[in-house]
């Protein structure tokens, strides 16, 4: 009987969606998942711990199990804690919401622990930074739970960042039961868990970092945060393919999922929200890693284009949208006669399949013989230009290098179709205004977008219907440069 009882306690669940099955079924049977990964065995969650405690309840108005009319609710019941970092506030939707659970992920070494330590410093009661709402947190300390590093290692990082550490309590512990006891003994203004993969629960027989342990520990932290109204930030590991380590159900449980991105050769960091129950997921924050940690980049376009100079061979500027703002990125291209039977296509910061399509269109429709050429495309600064609006800039950079003709300073954006036609893209006026703000005087864009645009002062809008027309317009020097050439000045 004991063996039968123990067999009943085991369940099989999906790594991606968290679907549970009492018996082995091979792959996930859920029609909404379709994961090719097999089910894994784990301990069943006790029935008493499935629902949140009625005594604590979820954060928000108590309705006693009764339905409320939407019009009767007020957003004032969800106050926010503003942060000194404008970029982090932008991504979070205005600040940290009490009782929310945020998951911060990123590759090793990208700066997750650095950002979390800075966040602890900003919300510590000893902080005197502008924008710190000391009355809202009642001068409570910040609890920093470190499961990967020792307290001495965290102290060394704080010294490098210039963080004093007053008001920040360090707890080197991985047992979730002990962690929750310490949090209840001295309720903090913010709880930071670094990282969720290091925690373990005695109710799970598997080791730390397994699917069952991550799911159980994440669920218990979520219930604690909602019942106490205390925000919790979790740090998560990434797998080799760029996915979150552990069950996909962890992303469904938390309120906010943040991804900190970087390129190996770039000093910039981009923070994106893949999920945000309190704001938009279209926003992105730009930071720069320095000896003082992650610093805001309030004007990324000007910072990225500060190193550009005049007409450039094989490089052009495109206006990409990052949330509610336009961002000017420099797209670079290099073509060279290939010594290989199959020429290479290298894409850094752009979609590889998109690059294959654009090179085929440029070869077939625009007269660029790229069949025997290696084509390398890169976005300067470690950023990514993945939206279709960057198609035109990619082709213009390739054409400039292939024809060995420098591109005069200009911005370019537009989607390229398979017939080499240029299609309009959303929010063209915002892109044009950003280019004019940084001193560009020409902008090449689809002709279909011209009727709805108003040219900023000093900006010349050049419309093109096809890729060939855009290449001719881009490689033609402006009239003032032609006059200097005929006068002997160039």
C-alpha positions in Angstrom: 0.0 0.0 0.0 2.9 2.4 0.7 4.3 1.8 -2.8 0.9 2.5 -4.3 0.5 5.7 -2.3 3.9 6.9 -3.4 3.1 6.1 -7.0 0.0 8.3 -6.9 2.1 11.3 -5.6 4.1 11.3 -8.9 2.9 13.3 -11.9 4.3 13.9 -15.4 4.2 17.5 -16.6 5.3 19.5 -19.7 8.4 21.7 -19.4 6.8 24.4 -21.6 3.2 24.9 -20.6 3.1 23.1 -17.2 0.3 20.6 -18.3 0.2 17.8 -15.7 -0.7 14.1 -16.3 -1.1 11.3 -13.8 0.5 8.8 -16.3 3.1 8.8 -18.9 1.9 10.1 -22.2 5.1 10.7 -24.2 4.7 14.3 -25.3 2.5 17.1 -24.2 -1.2 16.3 -25.1 -2.3 19.9 -24.8 -3.5 21.2 -28.3 -2.3 24.7 -27.3 1.3 23.6 -26.6 2.6 21.1 -29.1 6.0 21.0 -27.5 8.4 18.3 -29.0 10.0 17.8 -25.6 8.9 14.7 -23.6 7.1 14.9 -20.3 9.2 14.8 -17.1 8.4 13.2 -13.9 8.0 15.2 -10.7 6.2 15.3 -7.4 2.5 16.4 -7.3 1.7 19.7 -5.7 -0.3 19.1 -2.5 -4.0 19.9 -2.9 -3.9 22.3 0.1 -1.4 24.4 -1.7 -3.1 24.9 -5.0 -5.2 27.9 -4.2 -3.9 31.1 -2.6 -4.6 31.7 1.1 -8.0 33.3 1.7 -6.6 35.0 4.8 -3.9 36.9 2.8 -5.7 37.1 -0.5 -4.3 38.5 -3.7 -3.2 42.1 -3.8 -6.1 44.4 -4.6 -9.6 45.2 -3.2 -11.2 42.6 -1.1 -14.6 41.6 -2.7 -15.4 38.6 -0.5 -15.8 36.4 -3.5 -18.4 38.8 -5.1 -18.1 40.2 -8.6 -17.4 43.9 -9.0 -18.3 46.2 -11.8 -15.3 47.3 -13.8 -16.4 50.9 -13.7 -16.4 50.8 -9.9 -12.7 50.0 -9.6 -10.0 52.6 -9.3 -6.4 52.4 -10.5 -5.3 54.2 -7.4 -5.5 50.8 -5.7 -2.3 49.9 -7.6 0.2 52.6 -6.6 3.7 52.5 -8.1 7.1 53.1 -6.6 9.1 55.4 -8.8 12.7 54.7 -9.5 15.6 57.1 -10.2 16.2 55.2 -13.5 13.9 56.7 -16.2 14.7 53.8 -18.6 13.7 51.2 -16.0 10.5 53.1 -15.2 9.7 53.2 -18.9 10.0 49.4 -19.3 8.1 48.7 -16.1 5.2 51.0 -17.1 5.9 53.8 -14.6 7.6 52.1 -11.6 7.4 49.0 -9.3 3.9 47.9 -8.3 3.6 46.6 -4.7 2.8 42.9 -4.7 4.1 42.3 -8.2 6.5 39.5 -9.1 9.1 40.3 -11.9 11.4 37.8 -13.6 14.7 39.2 -15.0 16.4 37.0 -17.5 19.5 37.3 -19.6 22.7 35.6 -20.7 25.5 35.0 -18.2 27.5 38.2 -17.6 25.0 40.5 -19.2 24.5 42.4 -15.9 21.4 40.9 -14.2 23.0 40.9 -10.7 24.4 44.4 -11.2 20.9 45.7 -12.1 19.3 44.0 -9.1 21.9 45.3 -6.7 21.3 48.8 -8.1 17.6 48.3 -7.7 18.2 47.3 -4.0 20.3 50.4 -3.5 17.6 52.7 -5.0 14.8 51.3 -2.7 16.9 51.0 0.5 15.8 53.3 3.2 19.3 55.0 3.3 18.9 56.1 -0.3 18.7 59.8 -0.8 18.4 59.7 -4.6 15.8 61.9 -6.2 12.5 60.2 -6.8 12.8 57.8 -3.9 9.4 57.6 -2.1 10.6 56.9 1.5 7.1 57.3 2.9 5.7 54.6 0.6 8.1 51.9 1.8 8.0 53.1 5.4 11.8 52.9 5.6 11.8 49.1 5.5 15.0 47.4 4.4 15.6 45.5 1.2 16.1 41.7 1.4 18.7 40.4 -1.1 18.7 36.6 -1.2 21.8 35.3 -2.9 21.9 31.6 -3.8 24.8 31.7 -6.2 27.3 34.0 -4.6 28.6 34.4 -1.1 27.8 37.7 0.8 31.5 38.6 0.4 31.2 38.4 -3.4 28.1 40.6 -3.3 30.0 43.1 -1.1 32.8 43.2 -3.6 30.4 44.0 -6.4 28.7 46.7 -4.3 32.1 48.3 -3.7 32.8 48.4 -7.5 29.4 50.0 -8.1 29.8 52.5 -5.3 26.8 51.1 -3.4 27.1 51.6 0.4 24.8 48.8 1.4 23.0 50.5 4.3 19.4 49.2 4.5 20.2 46.1 2.3 20.0 42.8 4.2 21.9 39.9 2.6 20.7 36.3 3.0 22.8 33.5 1.7 20.1 30.7 1.6 18.6 28.3 -0.9 15.9 26.7 1.2 12.5 28.3 0.3 11.1 27.5 3.7 13.9 29.3 5.5 13.7 32.3 3.0 10.0 32.8 3.6 10.5 32.6 7.4 13.2 35.3 7.2 11.0 37.5 5.0 8.1 37.2 7.5 10.4 38.0 10.5 11.4 41.3 9.0 9.1 42.3 6.2 11.1 44.1 3.5 10.2 46.9 1.1 11.6 44.7 -1.8 12.7 41.1 -2.0 15.3 40.0 -4.6 16.0 36.4 -5.3 19.2 35.7 -7.2 18.5 33.3 -8.7 15.3 31.2 -8.8 17.1 28.2 -10.2 19.2 27.8 -7.0 16.2 27.5 -4.6 14.8 24.1 -3.5 11.8 22.9 -1.5 11.7 19.8 0.8 8.4 18.9 -0.8 10.2 18.1 -4.1 12.4 15.1 -4.4 14.3 16.5 -7.5 17.4 18.7 -7.2 17.7 22.5 -7.4 17.1 23.9 -10.9 14.8 21.1 -12.0 11.4 21.8 -13.5 9.6 20.8 -10.3 11.7 22.8 -8.0 11.5 26.0 -10.1 7.8 25.6 -10.4 7.2 25.0 -6.7 9.5 27.7 -5.4 8.2 30.3 -7.9 4.6 29.5 -6.9 5.3 29.9 -3.2 7.1 33.2 -3.7 4.2 34.4 -5.9 1.7 33.6 -3.1 3.8 35.3 -0.5 4.2 38.5 -2.6 0.5 38.8 -3.3 -0.5 38.2 0.3 2.0 40.7 1.8 1.9 43.3 -1.0 5.6 43.3 -1.3 7.3 43.4 -4.8 9.6 40.5 -5.6 12.3 40.4 -8.3 13.6 37.1 -9.5 16.7 36.4 -11.5 16.5 33.6 -14.0 19.0 31.6 -16.1 19.0 31.2 -19.8 19.6 28.0 -21.8 21.9 27.7 -24.8 19.1 28.4 -27.2 18.1 31.6 -25.5 15.1 30.3 -23.6 14.4 30.5 -19.9 15.8 27.6 -17.9 13.1 25.6 -16.1 9.4 25.3 -16.9 7.6 27.7 -19.2 4.8 27.9 -16.6 7.1 30.2 -14.5 6.7 32.9 -17.1 2.9 32.5 -16.9 2.9 32.8 -13.1 4.8 36.1 -12.7 3.5 39.5 -13.5 6.5 40.9 -15.5 9.1 39.2 -17.6 12.2 41.3 -18.4 14.9 40.3 -20.9 18.3 42.0 -20.6 20.1 41.8 -24.0 23.6 42.6 -25.1 26.1 41.8 -27.8 29.5 40.4 -26.9 31.4 43.4 -28.5 28.9 46.1 -27.4 28.8 48.1 -24.2 25.1 48.8 -24.5 22.3 46.8 -22.8 18.7 46.8 -23.9 16.0 45.9 -21.4 12.8 44.6 -22.9 9.5 43.5 -21.4 8.2 40.2 -22.8 5.3 40.3 -20.5 3.9 43.1 -18.3 0.5 43.0 -16.6 0.9 46.7 -15.5 2.0 48.3 -18.7 3.0 47.9 -22.4 5.4 45.3 -23.7 6.5 47.5 -26.6 8.8 49.7 -24.5 12.6 49.2 -24.3 15.2 50.7 -22.0 18.7 51.5 -23.1 21.6 51.3 -20.7 25.4 51.5 -20.9 27.7 49.4 -18.8 30.2 51.5 -16.9 32.3 51.1 -13.7 29.3 52.4 -11.8 27.0 49.8 -13.2 24.2 50.2 -15.7 23.6 53.9 -16.5 20.7 55.3 -18.5 21.1 56.3 -22.1 18.5 59.1 -22.4 19.2 59.8 -26.0 20.3 56.5 -27.7 20.1 57.9 -31.2 22.6 60.7 -30.6 24.9 58.3 -28.7 24.9 55.7 -31.5 25.5 58.2 -34.3 28.1 60.3 -32.5 30.9 58.3 -34.2 29.5 58.7 -37.7 31.1 61.2 -40.1 29.8 62.5 -43.4 29.3 60.2 -46.4 30.1 56.6 -45.5 30.8 53.6 -47.8 28.5 50.7 -47.1 26.6 52.3 -44.2 23.3 54.0 -43.9 20.9 55.1 -41.1 17.5 53.7 -40.5 14.8 54.8 -38.0 13.6 51.9 -35.9 10.8 51.9 -33.3 11.6 50.9 -29.8 8.4 51.2 -27.9 7.0 54.7 -28.0 10.2 56.3 -29.4 12.1 56.2 -32.6 15.7 55.1 -32.6 18.3 55.8 -35.3 20.5 52.9 -36.0 23.5 52.6 -38.3 23.3 49.6 -40.7 26.6 48.5 -42.1 27.2 46.1 -45.1 30.3 44.6 -46.7 30.4 42.6 -49.9 33.4 40.7 -51.3 34.0 38.2 -54.1 33.5 34.8 -52.5 36.1 32.1 -52.7 33.6 29.4 -51.7 31.2 27.5 -53.9 28.3 28.8 -51.8 28.7 32.5 -50.9 28.2 33.3 -47.2 25.5 35.5 -45.7 26.3 36.8 -42.2 23.7 38.7 -40.3 24.6 40.6 -37.0 21.6 42.4 -35.6 19.3 41.6 -38.5 17.2 38.5 -39.2 19.1 36.0 -41.3 16.2 34.8 -43.3 15.3 38.4 -44.0 18.8 39.0 -45.3 18.5 36.1 -47.7 15.3 37.5 -49.1 16.7 41.0 -49.5 19.8 39.8 -51.3 17.6 37.8 -53.7 15.4 40.8 -54.4 18.5 43.0 -54.9 20.0 40.5 -57.4 16.8 39.7 -59.3 15.1 43.1 -59.4 17.7 45.8 -58.7 20.7 44.6 -60.9 23.1 43.9 -58.0 25.0 40.7 -59.0 25.3 39.3 -55.5 25.3 35.6 -56.5 29.1 35.3 -56.2 29.5 37.8 -53.3 29.8 37.2 -49.6 27.4 39.6 -47.9 27.9 40.7 -44.3 25.4 43.0 -42.6 25.9 44.4 -39.1 24.0 46.9 -36.9 26.4 49.1 -35.0 26.3 49.3 -31.2 25.0 45.8 -30.6 21.4 46.6 -31.3 18.9 44.7 -33.5 16.9 46.0 -36.4 14.4 43.2 -36.9 11.3 45.1 -38.1 10.5 45.2 -41.9 11.1 49.0 -41.9 14.9 48.3 -41.9 14.7 46.5 -45.3 15.4 49.5 -47.4 18.4 50.6 -45.3 19.9 47.1 -45.6 19.7 47.1 -49.4 21.1 50.6 -49.7 24.1 49.7 -47.5 24.7 46.6 -49.6 24.4 48.6 -52.9 26.8 51.3 -51.6 29.5 48.7 -50.8 28.9 46.7 -54.0 29.2 49.8 -56.3 31.9 51.4 -54.1 29.8 54.5 -53.9 29.6 56.4 -50.6 26.1 57.2 -49.3 25.5 60.9 -48.5 24.1 61.4 -45.0 20.4 60.4 -45.1 17.9 58.3 -43.2 16.1 55.4 -45.0 13.2 53.2 -44.0 10.6 51.1 -45.8 9.5 47.5 -46.3 10.7 45.7 -49.4 8.4 43.3 -51.2 9.4 40.4 -53.4 8.6 42.4 -56.5 11.0 45.1 -55.3 8.2 47.5 -54.4 8.5 49.7 -51.4 5.7 49.5 -48.8 4.8 52.1 -46.2 5.5 51.3 -42.5 3.7 52.5 -39.4 4.5 55.8 -37.6 6.5 57.2 -40.4 6.1 60.8 -39.1 7.8 59.8 -35.8 10.7 58.3 -37.7 11.1 61.4 -39.9 11.0 63.8 -36.9 13.7 61.8 -35.1 16.0 62.0 -38.2 15.4 65.7 -38.5 16.1 66.2 -34.7 19.6 64.8 -35.2 20.5 67.0 -38.1 19.8 64.8 -41.1 18.5 66.7 -44.1 17.4 63.9 -46.4 15.1 60.9 -45.8 14.4 58.2 -48.4 11.1 56.4 -47.9 8.2 54.8 -49.8 6.2 57.1 -52.0 3.0 55.8 -50.5 3.9 57.4 -47.2 4.4 60.9 -48.6 0.8 62.2 -48.6 0.4 61.6 -44.9 3.7 63.2 -43.9 4.7 66.8 -43.0 8.4 67.5 -43.7 10.2 69.1 -40.7 12.1 72.3 -41.4 15.3 71.6 -43.3 14.3 68.0 -44.1 13.9 66.8 -47.7 11.6 63.8 -48.2 12.6 61.6 -51.2 9.9 59.1 -52.2 10.6 56.0 -54.2 8.3 53.3 -55.5 10.9 50.6 -56.1 14.2 49.4 -54.8 16.0 50.5 -57.9 14.6 54.1 -57.7 15.6 54.2 -54.0 19.2 53.1 -54.9 19.5 55.8 -57.6 18.2 58.5 -55.2 20.5 57.4 -52.4 23.7 57.2 -54.4 23.1 60.6 -56.0 24.8 63.4 -54.1 22.7 66.3 -53.0 22.5 69.4 -55.3 24.8 71.5 -53.0 27.5 68.8 -53.2 27.2 68.7 -57.0 27.7 72.5 -57.1 30.9 72.2 -55.1 32.2 69.5 -57.4 31.6 71.7 -60.5 33.1 74.7 -58.8 36.3 72.7 -58.0 35.7 72.3 -54.4 35.5 68.5 -54.4 
